[in-house]
Amino acid sequence: MPLVFAPTGREMKIVKIVADEKTKKHLADIGIIAQAKITVLSSAGGSAVCMVKDGRLALDRTVAAGIFVA
């Protein structure tokens, strides 16, 4: 399921990232790669606030829709 539909507060595993190479590189630089664990803390107003490793980050809806979790 896309990250935008993931339940809040539940740790999920990233299974696939659908984006252009520049965006994939940027996401990899901040720790968002396949097999990484991610937790959605909130998803309101079109963006998703997530916990990756020990850091929080905000993703806009377009980017979050291209990150698939299970």
Backbone as CSV, one residue per row, in Angstrom:
resi,resn,N_x,N_y,N_z,CA_x,CA_y,CA_z,C_x,C_y,C_z
1,MET,0.842,-1.179,0.000,0.000,0.000,0.000,0.887,1.243,0.000
2,PRO,0.427,2.316,-0.605,1.200,3.562,-0.582,1.282,4.118,0.844
3,LEU,2.353,4.805,1.123,2.579,5.368,2.453,1.442,6.293,2.888
4,VAL,0.797,6.974,1.941,-0.280,7.905,2.298,-1.482,7.180,2.912
5,PHE,-1.605,5.870,2.674,-2.710,5.097,3.243,-2.293,4.245,4.433
6,ALA,-1.028,4.309,4.825,-0.533,3.505,5.943,-1.136,3.997,7.262
7,PRO,-1.401,3.081,8.178,-1.947,3.490,9.476,-0.910,4.257,10.291
8,THR,-1.367,5.219,11.067,-0.443,5.999,11.890,-0.030,5.192,13.114
9,GLY,1.200,5.418,13.537,1.712,4.792,14.737,2.151,3.344,14.592
10,ARG,2.105,2.795,13.405,2.485,1.392,13.197,3.738,1.320,12.318
11,GLU,4.739,0.597,12.797,5.970,0.460,12.025,5.724,-0.414,10.800
12,MET,6.151,0.075,9.653,5.964,-0.632,8.387,7.334,-0.782,7.720
13,LYS,7.422,-1.696,6.753,8.657,-1.882,5.995,8.438,-1.365,4.580
14,ILE,9.392,-0.594,4.077,9.318,-0.080,2.710,9.628,-1.230,1.760
15,VAL,8.729,-1.475,0.816,8.931,-2.569,-0.130,9.307,-2.085,-1.526
16,LYS,8.896,-0.853,-1.880,9.182,-0.343,-3.225,9.076,1.172,-3.216
17,ILE,9.915,1.811,-4.021,9.853,3.264,-4.189,9.727,3.549,-5.675
18,VAL,8.662,4.241,-6.040,8.412,4.610,-7.429,8.608,6.122,-7.543
19,ALA,9.729,6.500,-8.145,10.049,7.922,-8.313,11.164,8.030,-9.349
20,ASP,11.438,9.256,-9.773,12.556,9.452,-10.703,13.871,9.250,-9.948
21,GLU,14.948,9.098,-10.672,16.247,8.775,-10.063,16.730,9.854,-9.097
22,LYS,16.482,11.106,-9.412,16.905,12.200,-8.533,16.183,12.112,-7.188
23,THR,14.893,11.853,-7.224,14.111,11.733,-5.995,14.528,10.494,-5.204
24,LYS,14.746,9.367,-5.901,15.201,8.150,-5.217,16.535,8.382,-4.514
25,LYS,17.443,9.095,-5.170,18.746,9.386,-4.570,18.576,10.233,-3.322
26,HIS,17.732,11.253,-3.398,17.491,12.117,-2.239,16.879,11.313,-1.092
27,LEU,15.887,10.474,-1.398,15.267,9.655,-0.363,16.285,8.699,0.262
28,ALA,17.144,8.116,-0.552,18.179,7.219,-0.027,19.132,7.967,0.904
29,ASP,19.437,9.210,0.557,20.322,10.020,1.398,19.737,10.287,2.781
30,ILE,18.416,10.303,2.892,17.782,10.549,4.197,17.274,9.255,4.839
31,GLY,17.660,8.112,4.277,17.357,6.834,4.912,16.121,6.116,4.426
32,ILE,15.481,6.625,3.387,14.285,5.969,2.860,14.696,5.101,1.677
33,ILE,14.885,3.817,1.968,15.280,2.832,0.969,14.440,1.577,1.156
34,ALA,14.435,0.708,0.158,13.704,-0.550,0.281,14.245,-1.333,1.471
35,GLN,13.353,-1.990,2.188,13.625,-2.789,3.384,13.816,-1.961,4.653
36,ALA,13.826,-0.635,4.557,13.941,0.206,5.753,12.603,0.231,6.485
37,LYS,12.661,0.503,7.767,11.437,0.605,8.565,11.042,2.069,8.669
38,ILE,9.728,2.309,8.583,9.196,3.666,8.620,7.891,3.653,9.407
39,THR,7.653,4.696,10.177,6.427,4.831,10.949,5.780,6.162,10.601
40,VAL,4.521,6.127,10.204,3.786,7.360,9.926,3.301,7.907,11.260
41,LEU,3.714,9.128,11.582,3.294,9.754,12.833,1.997,10.527,12.651
42,SER,1.850,11.164,11.496,0.594,11.847,11.170,0.535,12.060,9.667
43,SER,-0.677,12.145,9.164,-0.852,12.403,7.729,-2.072,13.285,7.535
44,ALA,-1.855,14.568,7.714,-2.932,15.533,7.561,-2.480,16.649,6.627
45,GLY,-3.416,17.222,5.935,-3.100,18.341,5.066,-2.315,17.960,3.824
46,GLY,-2.368,16.706,3.429,-1.706,16.289,2.213,-0.280,15.817,2.372
47,SER,0.307,15.995,3.540,1.670,15.522,3.739,1.683,14.467,4.840
48,ALA,2.780,13.715,4.907,2.918,12.688,5.925,4.166,12.975,6.742
49,VAL,4.023,12.991,8.051,5.158,13.135,8.947,5.539,11.730,9.384
50,CYS,6.800,11.369,9.132,7.244,9.996,9.358,8.471,9.950,10.250
51,MET,8.652,8.799,10.887,9.849,8.524,11.673,10.654,7.492,10.899
52,VAL,11.877,7.857,10.554,12.801,6.954,9.875,14.069,6.942,10.712
53,LYS,14.474,5.744,11.145,15.598,5.599,12.066,15.286,6.443,13.296
54,ASP,16.108,7.437,13.615,15.867,8.262,14.805,15.415,9.673,14.457
55,GLY,15.023,9.901,13.202,14.652,11.242,12.786,13.242,11.328,12.240
56,ARG,12.659,12.494,12.383,11.328,12.761,11.835,11.496,13.589,10.568
57,LEU,10.619,13.318,9.599,10.648,14.117,8.387,9.255,14.197,7.801
58,ALA,9.042,15.240,7.028,7.756,15.447,6.372,7.911,15.184,4.883
59,LEU,6.978,14.429,4.340,6.967,14.119,2.912,5.696,14.673,2.306
60,ASP,5.808,15.324,1.143,4.588,15.797,0.499,3.822,14.608,-0.075
61,ARG,2.577,14.830,-0.392,1.688,13.742,-0.814,2.191,13.031,-2.072
62,THR,2.770,13.750,-3.012,3.265,13.154,-4.245,4.379,12.145,-3.971
63,VAL,5.333,12.537,-3.138,6.446,11.647,-2.798,5.940,10.469,-1.972
64,ALA,5.098,10.743,-0.978,4.579,9.677,-0.111,3.761,8.663,-0.900
65,ALA,3.083,9.097,-1.955,2.277,8.172,-2.763,3.157,7.205,-3.556
66,GLY,4.423,7.545,-3.768,5.326,6.680,-4.500,6.127,5.731,-3.630
67,ILE,5.902,5.802,-2.309,6.598,4.908,-1.379,5.601,3.847,-0.938
68,PHE,5.900,2.603,-1.250,4.984,1.494,-0.938,5.505,0.717,0.273
69,VAL,4.611,0.445,1.208,4.980,-0.231,2.457,4.124,-1.470,2.668
70,ALA,4.604,-2.334,3.532,3.847,-3.528,3.897,3.984,-3.759,5.389
